[in-house]
Amino acid sequence: MSMYAMTYRAADGRRVSLHLIAASLAAAWDRAFDVADRLHGDVRGFGVAKASA
């Protein structure tokens, strides 16, 4: 498992970062889409990258 950072732009313009733990970058993207879906339209765009140590 590795740590990835999800950064998204909220509807009000805030930039928010969350940490995701996943087995691969593809799995981190899957989790990021799940998170964005749970935020019910508050996400205006997002990205995922491997978190630095």
ModelCIF file with pLDDT and N, C-alpha, C, O atoms, coordinates in Angstrom:
data_MODEL
#
_entry.id   MODEL 
#
_entity.id                         1 
_entity.type                       polymer 
_entity.pdbx_number_of_molecules   1 
#
_entity_poly.entity_id                      1 
_entity_poly.type                           'polypeptide(L)' 
_entity_poly.nstd_linkage                   no 
_entity_poly.nstd_monomer                   no 
_entity_poly.pdbx_seq_one_letter_code       MSMYAMTYRAADGRRVSLHLIAASLAAAWDRAFDVADRLHGDVRGFGVAKASA 
_entity_poly.pdbx_seq_one_letter_code_can   MSMYAMTYRAADGRRVSLHLIAASLAAAWDRAFDVADRLHGDVRGFGVAKASA 
_entity_poly.pdbx_strand_id                 A 
#
loop_
_entity_poly_seq.entity_id 
_entity_poly_seq.num 
_entity_poly_seq.mon_id 
_entity_poly_seq.hetero 
1 1  MET n 
1 2  SER n 
1 3  MET n 
1 4  TYR n 
1 5  ALA n 
1 6  MET n 
1 7  THR n 
1 8  TYR n 
1 9  ARG n 
1 10 ALA n 
1 11 ALA n 
1 12 ASP n 
1 13 GLY n 
1 14 ARG n 
1 15 ARG n 
1 16 VAL n 
1 17 SER n 
1 18 LEU n 
1 19 HIS n 
1 20 LEU n 
1 21 ILE n 
1 22 ALA n 
1 23 ALA n 
1 24 SER n 
1 25 LEU n 
1 26 ALA n 
1 27 ALA n 
1 28 ALA n 
1 29 TRP n 
1 30 ASP n 
1 31 ARG n 
1 32 ALA n 
1 33 PHE n 
1 34 ASP n 
1 35 VAL n 
1 36 ALA n 
1 37 ASP n 
1 38 ARG n 
1 39 LEU n 
1 40 HIS n 
1 41 GLY n 
1 42 ASP n 
1 43 VAL n 
1 44 ARG n 
1 45 GLY n 
1 46 PHE n 
1 47 GLY n 
1 48 VAL n 
1 49 ALA n 
1 50 LYS n 
1 51 ALA n 
1 52 SER n 
1 53 ALA n 
#
_struct_asym.id          A 
_struct_asym.entity_id   1 
#
loop_
_ma_qa_metric.id 
_ma_qa_metric.mode 
_ma_qa_metric.name 
_ma_qa_metric.software_group_id 
_ma_qa_metric.type 
1 global pLDDT . pLDDT 
2 local  pLDDT . pLDDT 
#
_ma_qa_metric_global.metric_id      1 
_ma_qa_metric_global.metric_value   91.36 
_ma_qa_metric_global.model_id       1 
_ma_qa_metric_global.ordinal_id     1 
#
loop_
_ma_qa_metric_local.label_asym_id 
_ma_qa_metric_local.label_comp_id 
_ma_qa_metric_local.label_seq_id 
_ma_qa_metric_local.metric_id 
_ma_qa_metric_local.metric_value 
_ma_qa_metric_local.model_id 
_ma_qa_metric_local.ordinal_id 
A MET 1  2 91.00 1 1  
A SER 2  2 93.00 1 2  
A MET 3  2 95.00 1 3  
A TYR 4  2 96.00 1 4  
A ALA 5  2 95.00 1 5  
A MET 6  2 95.00 1 6  
A THR 7  2 94.00 1 7  
A TYR 8  2 93.00 1 8  
A ARG 9  2 92.00 1 9  
A ALA 10 2 89.00 1 10 
A ALA 11 2 87.00 1 11 
A ASP 12 2 89.00 1 12 
A GLY 13 2 89.00 1 13 
A ARG 14 2 91.00 1 14 
A ARG 15 2 94.00 1 15 
A VAL 16 2 92.00 1 16 
A SER 17 2 93.00 1 17 
A LEU 18 2 92.00 1 18 
A HIS 19 2 94.00 1 19 
A LEU 20 2 95.00 1 20 
A ILE 21 2 95.00 1 21 
A ALA 22 2 96.00 1 22 
A ALA 23 2 96.00 1 23 
A SER 24 2 95.00 1 24 
A LEU 25 2 95.00 1 25 
A ALA 26 2 96.00 1 26 
A ALA 27 2 96.00 1 27 
A ALA 28 2 96.00 1 28 
A TRP 29 2 96.00 1 29 
A ASP 30 2 96.00 1 30 
A ARG 31 2 95.00 1 31 
A ALA 32 2 94.00 1 32 
A PHE 33 2 93.00 1 33 
A ASP 34 2 93.00 1 34 
A VAL 35 2 91.00 1 35 
A ALA 36 2 89.00 1 36 
A ASP 37 2 91.00 1 37 
A ARG 38 2 90.00 1 38 
A LEU 39 2 87.00 1 39 
A HIS 40 2 83.00 1 40 
A GLY 41 2 78.00 1 41 
A ASP 42 2 84.00 1 42 
A VAL 43 2 86.00 1 43 
A ARG 44 2 88.00 1 44 
A GLY 45 2 89.00 1 45 
A PHE 46 2 92.00 1 46 
A GLY 47 2 94.00 1 47 
A VAL 48 2 96.00 1 48 
A ALA 49 2 95.00 1 49 
A LYS 50 2 94.00 1 50 
A ALA 51 2 90.00 1 51 
A SER 52 2 80.00 1 52 
A ALA 53 2 64.00 1 53 
#
loop_
_atom_site.group_PDB 
_atom_site.id 
_atom_site.type_symbol 
_atom_site.label_atom_id 
_atom_site.label_alt_id 
_atom_site.label_comp_id 
_atom_site.label_asym_id 
_atom_site.label_entity_id 
_atom_site.label_seq_id 
_atom_site.pdbx_PDB_ins_code 
_atom_site.Cartn_x 
_atom_site.Cartn_y 
_atom_site.Cartn_z 
_atom_site.occupancy 
_atom_site.B_iso_or_equiv 
_atom_site.pdbx_formal_charge 
_atom_site.auth_seq_id 
_atom_site.auth_comp_id 
_atom_site.auth_asym_id 
_atom_site.auth_atom_id 
_atom_site.pdbx_PDB_model_num 
ATOM 1   N N  . MET A 1 1  ? 0.845   -1.178 0.000   1.00 91.00 ? 1  MET A N  1 
ATOM 2   C CA . MET A 1 1  ? 0.000   0.000  0.000   1.00 91.00 ? 1  MET A CA 1 
ATOM 3   C C  . MET A 1 1  ? 0.891   1.243  0.000   1.00 91.00 ? 1  MET A C  1 
ATOM 4   O O  . MET A 1 1  ? 1.946   1.281  0.633   1.00 91.00 ? 1  MET A O  1 
ATOM 5   N N  . SER A 1 2  ? 0.439   2.227  -0.714  1.00 93.00 ? 2  SER A N  1 
ATOM 6   C CA . SER A 1 2  ? 1.155   3.498  -0.809  1.00 93.00 ? 2  SER A CA 1 
ATOM 7   C C  . SER A 1 2  ? 0.194   4.643  -0.526  1.00 93.00 ? 2  SER A C  1 
ATOM 8   O O  . SER A 1 2  ? -1.026  4.480  -0.565  1.00 93.00 ? 2  SER A O  1 
ATOM 9   N N  . MET A 1 3  ? 0.774   5.807  -0.240  1.00 95.00 ? 3  MET A N  1 
ATOM 10  C CA . MET A 1 3  ? -0.059  6.976  0.018   1.00 95.00 ? 3  MET A CA 1 
ATOM 11  C C  . MET A 1 3  ? -0.051  7.868  -1.218  1.00 95.00 ? 3  MET A C  1 
ATOM 12  O O  . MET A 1 3  ? 0.990   8.127  -1.822  1.00 95.00 ? 3  MET A O  1 
ATOM 13  N N  . TYR A 1 4  ? -1.243  8.327  -1.571  1.00 96.00 ? 4  TYR A N  1 
ATOM 14  C CA . TYR A 1 4  ? -1.437  9.214  -2.714  1.00 96.00 ? 4  TYR A CA 1 
ATOM 15  C C  . TYR A 1 4  ? -2.165  10.463 -2.228  1.00 96.00 ? 4  TYR A C  1 
ATOM 16  O O  . TYR A 1 4  ? -2.898  10.429 -1.240  1.00 96.00 ? 4  TYR A O  1 
ATOM 17  N N  . ALA A 1 5  ? -1.949  11.550 -2.935  1.00 95.00 ? 5  ALA A N  1 
ATOM 18  C CA . ALA A 1 5  ? -2.627  12.803 -2.595  1.00 95.00 ? 5  ALA A CA 1 
ATOM 19  C C  . ALA A 1 5  ? -3.684  13.089 -3.662  1.00 95.00 ? 5  ALA A C  1 
ATOM 20  O O  . ALA A 1 5  ? -3.409  13.069 -4.861  1.00 95.00 ? 5  ALA A O  1 
ATOM 21  N N  . MET A 1 6  ? -4.886  13.351 -3.190  1.00 95.00 ? 6  MET A N  1 
ATOM 22  C CA . MET A 1 6  ? -5.978  13.794 -4.067  1.00 95.00 ? 6  MET A CA 1 
ATOM 23  C C  . MET A 1 6  ? -6.177  15.272 -3.794  1.00 95.00 ? 6  MET A C  1 
ATOM 24  O O  . MET A 1 6  ? -6.413  15.670 -2.653  1.00 95.00 ? 6  MET A O  1 
ATOM 25  N N  . THR A 1 7  ? -6.082  16.081 -4.826  1.00 94.00 ? 7  THR A N  1 
ATOM 26  C CA . THR A 1 7  ? -6.322  17.508 -4.699  1.00 94.00 ? 7  THR A CA 1 
ATOM 27  C C  . THR A 1 7  ? -7.524  17.844 -5.567  1.00 94.00 ? 7  THR A C  1 
ATOM 28  O O  . THR A 1 7  ? -7.600  17.453 -6.731  1.00 94.00 ? 7  THR A O  1 
ATOM 29  N N  . TYR A 1 8  ? -8.463  18.578 -4.976  1.00 93.00 ? 8  TYR A N  1 
ATOM 30  C CA . TYR A 1 8  ? -9.630  18.959 -5.773  1.00 93.00 ? 8  TYR A CA 1 
ATOM 31  C C  . TYR A 1 8  ? -9.996  20.407 -5.522  1.00 93.00 ? 8  TYR A C  1 
ATOM 32  O O  . TYR A 1 8  ? -9.637  20.993 -4.500  1.00 93.00 ? 8  TYR A O  1 
ATOM 33  N N  . ARG A 1 9  ? -10.716 20.968 -6.474  1.00 92.00 ? 9  ARG A N  1 
ATOM 34  C CA . ARG A 1 9  ? -11.225 22.341 -6.383  1.00 92.00 ? 9  ARG A CA 1 
ATOM 35  C C  . ARG A 1 9  ? -12.681 22.249 -5.989  1.00 92.00 ? 9  ARG A C  1 
ATOM 36  O O  . ARG A 1 9  ? -13.487 21.643 -6.696  1.00 92.00 ? 9  ARG A O  1 
ATOM 37  N N  . ALA A 1 10 ? -13.022 22.852 -4.854  1.00 89.00 ? 10 ALA A N  1 
ATOM 38  C CA . ALA A 1 10 ? -14.405 22.843 -4.374  1.00 89.00 ? 10 ALA A CA 1 
ATOM 39  C C  . ALA A 1 10 ? -15.226 23.874 -5.151  1.00 89.00 ? 10 ALA A C  1 
ATOM 40  O O  . ALA A 1 10 ? -14.678 24.766 -5.798  1.00 89.00 ? 10 ALA A O  1 
ATOM 41  N N  . ALA A 1 11 ? -16.522 23.736 -5.075  1.00 87.00 ? 11 ALA A N  1 
ATOM 42  C CA . ALA A 1 11 ? -17.432 24.630 -5.795  1.00 87.00 ? 11 ALA A CA 1 
ATOM 43  C C  . ALA A 1 11 ? -17.238 26.089 -5.396  1.00 87.00 ? 11 ALA A C  1 
ATOM 44  O O  . ALA A 1 11 ? -17.455 26.988 -6.208  1.00 87.00 ? 11 ALA A O  1 
ATOM 45  N N  . ASP A 1 12 ? -16.830 26.330 -4.146  1.00 89.00 ? 12 ASP A N  1 
ATOM 46  C CA . ASP A 1 12 ? -16.633 27.717 -3.696  1.00 89.00 ? 12 ASP A CA 1 
ATOM 47  C C  . ASP A 1 12 ? -15.229 28.241 -3.994  1.00 89.00 ? 12 ASP A C  1 
ATOM 48  O O  . ASP A 1 12 ? -14.877 29.337 -3.560  1.00 89.00 ? 12 ASP A O  1 
ATOM 49  N N  . GLY A 1 13 ? -14.415 27.465 -4.736  1.00 89.00 ? 13 GLY A N  1 
ATOM 50  C CA . GLY A 1 13 ? -13.083 27.916 -5.143  1.00 89.00 ? 13 GLY A CA 1 
ATOM 51  C C  . GLY A 1 13 ? -11.944 27.431 -4.268  1.00 89.00 ? 13 GLY A C  1 
ATOM 52  O O  . GLY A 1 13 ? -10.779 27.599 -4.626  1.00 89.00 ? 13 GLY A O  1 
ATOM 53  N N  . ARG A 1 14 ? -12.260 26.828 -3.120  1.00 91.00 ? 14 ARG A N  1 
ATOM 54  C CA . ARG A 1 14 ? -11.191 26.326 -2.250  1.00 91.00 ? 14 ARG A CA 1 
ATOM 55  C C  . ARG A 1 14 ? -10.463 25.174 -2.920  1.00 91.00 ? 14 ARG A C  1 
ATOM 56  O O  . ARG A 1 14 ? -11.064 24.392 -3.657  1.00 91.00 ? 14 ARG A O  1 
ATOM 57  N N  . ARG A 1 15 ? -9.160  25.074 -2.659  1.00 94.00 ? 15 ARG A N  1 
ATOM 58  C CA . ARG A 1 15 ? -8.381  23.915 -3.093  1.00 94.00 ? 15 ARG A CA 1 
ATOM 59  C C  . ARG A 1 15 ? -8.182  23.027 -1.876  1.00 94.00 ? 15 ARG A C  1 
ATOM 60  O O  . ARG A 1 15 ? -7.674  23.482 -0.851  1.00 94.00 ? 15 ARG A O  1 
ATOM 61  N N  . VAL A 1 16 ? -8.576  21.770 -1.981  1.00 92.00 ? 16 VAL A N  1 
ATOM 62  C CA . VAL A 1 16 ? -8.555  20.838 -0.851  1.00 92.00 ? 16 VAL A CA 1 
ATOM 63  C C  . VAL A 1 16 ? -7.688  19.638 -1.215  1.00 92.00 ? 16 VAL A C  1 
ATOM 64  O O  . VAL A 1 16 ? -7.763  19.123 -2.331  1.00 92.00 ? 16 VAL A O  1 
ATOM 65  N N  . SER A 1 17 ? -6.854  19.193 -0.255  1.00 93.00 ? 17 SER A N  1 
ATOM 66  C CA . SER A 1 17 ? -6.034  17.997 -0.453  1.00 93.00 ? 17 SER A CA 1 
ATOM 67  C C  . SER A 1 17 ? -6.434  16.928 0.546   1.00 93.00 ? 17 SER A C  1 
ATOM 68  O O  . SER A 1 17 ? -6.646  17.212 1.725   1.00 93.00 ? 17 SER A O  1 
ATOM 69  N N  . LEU A 1 18 ? -6.536  15.709 0.071   1.00 92.00 ? 18 LEU A N  1 
ATOM 70  C CA . LEU A 1 18 ? -6.841  14.558 0.914   1.00 92.00 ? 18 LEU A CA 1 
ATOM 71  C C  . LEU A 1 18 ? -5.795  13.487 0.657   1.00 92.00 ? 18 LEU A C  1 
ATOM 72  O O  . LEU A 1 18 ? -5.272  13.378 -0.452  1.00 92.00 ? 18 LEU A O  1 
ATOM 73  N N  . HIS A 1 19 ? -5.492  12.701 1.670   1.00 94.00 ? 19 HIS A N  1 
ATOM 74  C CA . HIS A 1 19 ? -4.586  11.571 1.493   1.00 94.00 ? 19 HIS A CA 1 
ATOM 75  C C  . HIS A 1 19 ? -5.394  10.299 1.274   1.00 94.00 ? 19 HIS A C  1 
ATOM 76  O O  . HIS A 1 19 ? -6.379  10.040 1.967   1.00 94.00 ? 19 HIS A O  1 
ATOM 77  N N  . LEU A 1 20 ? -4.960  9.521  0.308   1.00 95.00 ? 20 LEU A N  1 
ATOM 78  C CA . LEU A 1 20 ? -5.597  8.245  0.000   1.00 95.00 ? 20 LEU A CA 1 
ATOM 79  C C  . LEU A 1 20 ? -4.561  7.140  0.151   1.00 95.00 ? 20 LEU A C  1 
ATOM 80  O O  . LEU A 1 20 ? -3.413  7.316  -0.259  1.00 95.00 ? 20 LEU A O  1 
ATOM 81  N N  . ILE A 1 21 ? -4.935  6.024  0.721   1.00 95.00 ? 21 ILE A N  1 
ATOM 82  C CA . ILE A 1 21 ? -4.054  4.871  0.804   1.00 95.00 ? 21 ILE A CA 1 
ATOM 83  C C  . ILE A 1 21 ? -4.601  3.831  -0.164  1.00 95.00 ? 21 ILE A C  1 
ATOM 84  O O  . ILE A 1 21 ? -5.762  3.429  -0.079  1.00 95.00 ? 21 ILE A O  1 
ATOM 85  N N  . ALA A 1 22 ? -3.741  3.403  -1.086  1.00 96.00 ? 22 ALA A N  1 
ATOM 86  C CA . ALA A 1 22 ? -4.176  2.466  -2.116  1.00 96.00 ? 22 ALA A CA 1 
ATOM 87  C C  . ALA A 1 22 ? -3.004  1.591  -2.557  1.00 96.00 ? 22 ALA A C  1 
ATOM 88  O O  . ALA A 1 22 ? -1.841  1.916  -2.318  1.00 96.00 ? 22 ALA A O  1 
ATOM 89  N N  . ALA A 1 23 ? -3.335  0.482  -3.202  1.00 96.00 ? 23 ALA A N  1 
ATOM 90  C CA . ALA A 1 23 ? -2.314  -0.462 -3.653  1.00 96.00 ? 23 ALA A CA 1 
ATOM 91  C C  . ALA A 1 23 ? -1.587  0.015  -4.912  1.00 96.00 ? 23 ALA A C  1 
ATOM 92  O O  . ALA A 1 23 ? -0.449  -0.384 -5.159  1.00 96.00 ? 23 ALA A O  1 
ATOM 93  N N  . SER A 1 24 ? -2.238  0.863  -5.705  1.00 95.00 ? 24 SER A N  1 
ATOM 94  C CA . SER A 1 24 ? -1.636  1.339  -6.949  1.00 95.00 ? 24 SER A CA 1 
ATOM 95  C C  . SER A 1 24 ? -2.232  2.694  -7.309  1.00 95.00 ? 24 SER A C  1 
ATOM 96  O O  . SER A 1 24 ? -3.217  3.138  -6.719  1.00 95.00 ? 24 SER A O  1 
ATOM 97  N N  . LEU A 1 25 ? -1.612  3.335  -8.286  1.00 95.00 ? 25 LEU A N  1 
ATOM 98  C CA . LEU A 1 25 ? -2.146  4.615  -8.750  1.00 95.00 ? 25 LEU A CA 1 
ATOM 99  C C  . LEU A 1 25 ? -3.545  4.440  -9.337  1.00 95.00 ? 25 LEU A C  1 
ATOM 100 O O  . LEU A 1 25 ? -4.410  5.296  -9.151  1.00 95.00 ? 25 LEU A O  1 
ATOM 101 N N  . ALA A 1 26 ? -3.763  3.341  -10.042 1.00 96.00 ? 26 ALA A N  1 
ATOM 102 C CA . ALA A 1 26 ? -5.094  3.082  -10.605 1.00 96.00 ? 26 ALA A CA 1 
ATOM 103 C C  . ALA A 1 26 ? -6.135  2.937  -9.497  1.00 96.00 ? 26 ALA A C  1 
ATOM 104 O O  . ALA A 1 26 ? -7.250  3.444  -9.621  1.00 96.00 ? 26 ALA A O  1 
ATOM 105 N N  . ALA A 1 27 ? -5.774  2.248  -8.419  1.00 96.00 ? 27 ALA A N  1 
ATOM 106 C CA . ALA A 1 27 ? -6.693  2.095  -7.288  1.00 96.00 ? 27 ALA A CA 1 
ATOM 107 C C  . ALA A 1 27 ? -6.932  3.438  -6.603  1.00 96.00 ? 27 ALA A C  1 
ATOM 108 O O  . ALA A 1 27 ? -8.036  3.704  -6.128  1.00 96.00 ? 27 ALA A O  1 
ATOM 109 N N  . ALA A 1 28 ? -5.905  4.283  -6.549  1.00 96.00 ? 28 ALA A N  1 
ATOM 110 C CA . ALA A 1 28 ? -6.064  5.621  -5.956  1.00 96.00 ? 28 ALA A CA 1 
ATOM 111 C C  . ALA A 1 28 ? -7.037  6.456  -6.786  1.00 96.00 ? 28 ALA A C  1 
ATOM 112 O O  . ALA A 1 28 ? -7.854  7.189  -6.231  1.00 96.00 ? 28 ALA A O  1 
ATOM 113 N N  . TRP A 1 29 ? -6.953  6.347  -8.119  1.00 96.00 ? 29 TRP A N  1 
ATOM 114 C CA . TRP A 1 29 ? -7.905  7.056  -8.981  1.00 96.00 ? 29 TRP A CA 1 
ATOM 115 C C  . TRP A 1 29 ? -9.325  6.558  -8.738  1.00 96.00 ? 29 TRP A C  1 
ATOM 116 O O  . TRP A 1 29 ? -10.263 7.354  -8.689  1.00 96.00 ? 29 TRP A O  1 
ATOM 117 N N  . ASP A 1 30 ? -9.486  5.246  -8.585  1.00 96.00 ? 30 ASP A N  1 
ATOM 118 C CA . ASP A 1 30 ? -10.813 4.694  -8.285  1.00 96.00 ? 30 ASP A CA 1 
ATOM 119 C C  . ASP A 1 30 ? -11.362 5.273  -6.994  1.00 96.00 ? 30 ASP A C  1 
ATOM 120 O O  . ASP A 1 30 ? -12.533 5.646  -6.923  1.00 96.00 ? 30 ASP A O  1 
ATOM 121 N N  . ARG A 1 31 ? -10.521 5.347  -5.976  1.00 95.00 ? 31 ARG A N  1 
ATOM 122 C CA . ARG A 1 31 ? -10.949 5.922  -4.692  1.00 95.00 ? 31 ARG A CA 1 
ATOM 123 C C  . ARG A 1 31 ? -11.275 7.404  -4.839  1.00 95.00 ? 31 ARG A C  1 
ATOM 124 O O  . ARG A 1 31 ? -12.230 7.893  -4.236  1.00 95.00 ? 31 ARG A O  1 
ATOM 125 N N  . ALA A 1 32 ? -10.492 8.115  -5.631  1.00 94.00 ? 32 ALA A N  1 
ATOM 126 C CA . ALA A 1 32 ? -10.730 9.551  -5.835  1.00 94.00 ? 32 ALA A CA 1 
ATOM 127 C C  . ALA A 1 32 ? -12.087 9.787  -6.501  1.00 94.00 ? 32 ALA A C  1 
ATOM 128 O O  . ALA A 1 32 ? -12.813 10.706 -6.123  1.00 94.00 ? 32 ALA A O  1 
ATOM 129 N N  . PHE A 1 33 ? -12.428 8.959  -7.491  1.00 93.00 ? 33 PHE A N  1 
ATOM 130 C CA . PHE A 1 33 ? -13.744 9.084  -8.119  1.00 93.00 ? 33 PHE A CA 1 
ATOM 131 C C  . PHE A 1 33 ? -14.854 8.792  -7.112  1.00 93.00 ? 33 PHE A C  1 
ATOM 132 O O  . PHE A 1 33 ? -15.900 9.440  -7.140  1.00 93.00 ? 33 PHE A O  1 
ATOM 133 N N  . ASP A 1 34 ? -14.633 7.819  -6.222  1.00 93.00 ? 34 ASP A N  1 
ATOM 134 C CA . ASP A 1 34 ? -15.616 7.530  -5.170  1.00 93.00 ? 34 ASP A CA 1 
ATOM 135 C C  . ASP A 1 34 ? -15.797 8.727  -4.246  1.00 93.00 ? 34 ASP A C  1 
ATOM 136 O O  . ASP A 1 34 ? -16.922 9.091  -3.903  1.00 93.00 ? 34 ASP A O  1 
ATOM 137 N N  . VAL A 1 35 ? -14.683 9.336  -3.847  1.00 91.00 ? 35 VAL A N  1 
ATOM 138 C CA . VAL A 1 35 ? -14.747 10.519 -2.970  1.00 91.00 ? 35 VAL A CA 1 
ATOM 139 C C  . VAL A 1 35 ? -15.487 11.652 -3.668  1.00 91.00 ? 35 VAL A C  1 
ATOM 140 O O  . VAL A 1 35 ? -16.365 12.280 -3.075  1.00 91.00 ? 35 VAL A O  1 
ATOM 141 N N  . ALA A 1 36 ? -15.139 11.915 -4.919  1.00 89.00 ? 36 ALA A N  1 
ATOM 142 C CA . ALA A 1 36 ? -15.793 12.989 -5.666  1.00 89.00 ? 36 ALA A CA 1 
ATOM 143 C C  . ALA A 1 36 ? -17.296 12.737 -5.778  1.00 89.00 ? 36 ALA A C  1 
ATOM 144 O O  . ALA A 1 36 ? -18.096 13.667 -5.682  1.00 89.00 ? 36 ALA A O  1 
ATOM 145 N N  . ASP A 1 37 ? -17.669 11.490 -5.978  1.00 91.00 ? 37 ASP A N  1 
ATOM 146 C CA . ASP A 1 37 ? -19.086 11.141 -6.065  1.00 91.00 ? 37 ASP A CA 1 
ATOM 147 C C  . ASP A 1 37 ? -19.799 11.385 -4.739  1.00 91.00 ? 37 ASP A C  1 
ATOM 148 O O  . ASP A 1 37 ? -20.940 11.848 -4.720  1.00 91.00 ? 37 ASP A O  1 
ATOM 149 N N  . ARG A 1 38 ? -19.136 11.077 -3.640  1.00 90.00 ? 38 ARG A N  1 
ATOM 150 C CA . ARG A 1 38 ? -19.746 11.277 -2.314  1.00 90.00 ? 38 ARG A CA 1 
ATOM 151 C C  . ARG A 1 38 ? -19.909 12.750 -1.955  1.00 90.00 ? 38 ARG A C  1 
ATOM 152 O O  . ARG A 1 38 ? -20.747 13.093 -1.122  1.00 90.00 ? 38 ARG A O  1 
ATOM 153 N N  . LEU A 1 39 ? -19.120 13.619 -2.572  1.00 87.00 ? 39 LEU A N  1 
ATOM 154 C CA . LEU A 1 39 ? -19.208 15.046 -2.266  1.00 87.00 ? 39 LEU A CA 1 
ATOM 155 C C  . LEU A 1 39 ? -20.359 15.723 -3.004  1.00 87.00 ? 39 LEU A C  1 
ATOM 156 O O  . LEU A 1 39 ? -20.531 16.936 -2.881  1.00 87.00 ? 39 LEU A O  1 
ATOM 157 N N  . HIS A 1 40 ? -21.141 14.982 -3.757  1.00 83.00 ? 40 HIS A N  1 
ATOM 158 C CA . HIS A 1 40 ? -22.396 15.440 -4.373  1.00 83.00 ? 40 HIS A CA 1 
ATOM 159 C C  . HIS A 1 40 ? -22.276 16.772 -5.114  1.00 83.00 ? 40 HIS A C  1 
ATOM 160 O O  . HIS A 1 40 ? -23.012 17.715 -4.820  1.00 83.00 ? 40 HIS A O  1 
ATOM 161 N N  . GLY A 1 41 ? -21.351 16.853 -6.073  1.00 78.00 ? 41 GLY A N  1 
ATOM 162 C CA . GLY A 1 41 ? -21.286 18.040 -6.912  1.00 78.00 ? 41 GLY A CA 1 
ATOM 163 C C  . GLY A 1 41 ? -20.433 19.167 -6.388  1.00 78.00 ? 41 GLY A C  1 
ATOM 164 O O  . GLY A 1 41 ? -20.332 20.207 -7.039  1.00 78.00 ? 41 GLY A O  1 
ATOM 165 N N  . ASP A 1 42 ? -19.807 19.000 -5.222  1.00 84.00 ? 42 ASP A N  1 
ATOM 166 C CA . ASP A 1 42 ? -18.953 20.055 -4.680  1.00 84.00 ? 42 ASP A CA 1 
ATOM 167 C C  . ASP A 1 42 ? -17.587 20.075 -5.355  1.00 84.00 ? 42 ASP A C  1 
ATOM 168 O O  . ASP A 1 42 ? -16.836 21.034 -5.172  1.00 84.00 ? 42 ASP A O  1 
ATOM 169 N N  . VAL A 1 43 ? -17.244 19.054 -6.123  1.00 86.00 ? 43 VAL A N  1 
ATOM 170 C CA . VAL A 1 43 ? -15.936 18.943 -6.764  1.00 86.00 ? 43 VAL A CA 1 
ATOM 171 C C  . VAL A 1 43 ? -16.020 19.487 -8.176  1.00 86.00 ? 43 VAL A C  1 
ATOM 172 O O  . VAL A 1 43 ? -16.859 19.053 -8.965  1.00 86.00 ? 43 VAL A O  1 
ATOM 173 N N  . ARG A 1 44 ? -15.152 20.437 -8.496  1.00 88.00 ? 44 ARG A N  1 
ATOM 174 C CA . ARG A 1 44 ? -15.123 21.037 -9.832  1.00 88.00 ? 44 ARG A CA 1 
ATOM 175 C C  . ARG A 1 44 ? -13.984 20.486 -10.690 1.00 88.00 ? 44 ARG A C  1 
ATOM 176 O O  . ARG A 1 44 ? -13.930 20.760 -11.889 1.00 88.00 ? 44 ARG A O  1 
ATOM 177 N N  . GLY A 1 45 ? -13.097 19.734 -10.106 1.00 89.00 ? 45 GLY A N  1 
ATOM 178 C CA . GLY A 1 45 ? -11.983 19.117 -10.808 1.00 89.00 ? 45 GLY A CA 1 
ATOM 179 C C  . GLY A 1 45 ? -11.054 18.514 -9.794  1.00 89.00 ? 45 GLY A C  1 
ATOM 180 O O  . GLY A 1 45 ? -10.948 19.024 -8.679  1.00 89.00 ? 45 GLY A O  1 
ATOM 181 N N  . PHE A 1 46 ? -10.361 17.418 -10.153 1.00 92.00 ? 46 PHE A N  1 
ATOM 182 C CA . PHE A 1 46 ? -9.453  16.822 -9.189  1.00 92.00 ? 46 PHE A CA 1 
ATOM 183 C C  . PHE A 1 46 ? -8.346  16.063 -9.889  1.00 92.00 ? 46 PHE A C  1 
ATOM 184 O O  . PHE A 1 46 ? -8.438  15.734 -11.071 1.00 92.00 ? 46 PHE A O  1 
ATOM 185 N N  . GLY A 1 47 ? -7.291  15.792 -9.127  1.00 94.00 ? 47 GLY A N  1 
ATOM 186 C CA . GLY A 1 47 ? -6.161  15.033 -9.618  1.00 94.00 ? 47 GLY A CA 1 
ATOM 187 C C  . GLY A 1 47 ? -5.614  14.160 -8.512  1.00 94.00 ? 47 GLY A C  1 
ATOM 188 O O  . GLY A 1 47 ? -5.911  14.367 -7.336  1.00 94.00 ? 47 GLY A O  1 
ATOM 189 N N  . VAL A 1 48 ? -4.807  13.174 -8.897  1.00 96.00 ? 48 VAL A N  1 
ATOM 190 C CA . VAL A 1 48 ? -4.201  12.249 -7.947  1.00 96.00 ? 48 VAL A CA 1 
ATOM 191 C C  . VAL A 1 48 ? -2.721  12.112 -8.287  1.00 96.00 ? 48 VAL A C  1 
ATOM 192 O O  . VAL A 1 48 ? -2.357  12.002 -9.458  1.00 96.00 ? 48 VAL A O  1 
ATOM 193 N N  . ALA A 1 49 ? -1.873  12.119 -7.269  1.00 95.00 ? 49 ALA A N  1 
ATOM 194 C CA . ALA A 1 49 ? -0.434  11.930 -7.455  1.00 95.00 ? 49 ALA A CA 1 
ATOM 195 C C  . ALA A 1 49 ? 0.125   11.188 -6.258  1.00 95.00 ? 49 ALA A C  1 
ATOM 196 O O  . ALA A 1 49 ? -0.453  11.226 -5.171  1.00 95.00 ? 49 ALA A O  1 
ATOM 197 N N  . LYS A 1 50 ? 1.242   10.517 -6.452  1.00 94.00 ? 50 LYS A N  1 
ATOM 198 C CA . LYS A 1 50 ? 1.903   9.835  -5.358  1.00 94.00 ? 50 LYS A CA 1 
ATOM 199 C C  . LYS A 1 50 ? 2.362   10.885 -4.352  1.00 94.00 ? 50 LYS A C  1 
ATOM 200 O O  . LYS A 1 50 ? 2.994   11.874 -4.721  1.00 94.00 ? 50 LYS A O  1 
ATOM 201 N N  . ALA A 1 51 ? 2.044   10.666 -3.094  1.00 90.00 ? 51 ALA A N  1 
ATOM 202 C CA . ALA A 1 51 ? 2.423   11.623 -2.049  1.00 90.00 ? 51 ALA A CA 1 
ATOM 203 C C  . ALA A 1 51 ? 3.918   11.530 -1.782  1.00 90.00 ? 51 ALA A C  1 
ATOM 204 O O  . ALA A 1 51 ? 4.491   10.441 -1.775  1.00 90.00 ? 51 ALA A O  1 
ATOM 205 N N  . SER A 1 52 ? 4.536   12.671 -1.567  1.00 80.00 ? 52 SER A N  1 
ATOM 206 C CA . SER A 1 52 ? 5.969   12.681 -1.270  1.00 80.00 ? 52 SER A CA 1 
ATOM 207 C C  . SER A 1 52 ? 6.193   12.347 0.213   1.00 80.00 ? 52 SER A C  1 
ATOM 208 O O  . SER A 1 52 ? 5.338   12.595 1.063   1.00 80.00 ? 52 SER A O  1 
ATOM 209 N N  . ALA A 1 53 ? 7.334   11.793 0.479   1.00 64.00 ? 53 ALA A N  1 
ATOM 210 C CA . ALA A 1 53 ? 7.633   11.356 1.859   1.00 64.00 ? 53 ALA A CA 1 
ATOM 211 C C  . ALA A 1 53 ? 8.026   12.489 2.756   1.00 64.00 ? 53 ALA A C  1 
ATOM 212 O O  . ALA A 1 53 ? 8.305   12.274 3.936   1.00 64.00 ? 53 ALA A O  1 
#
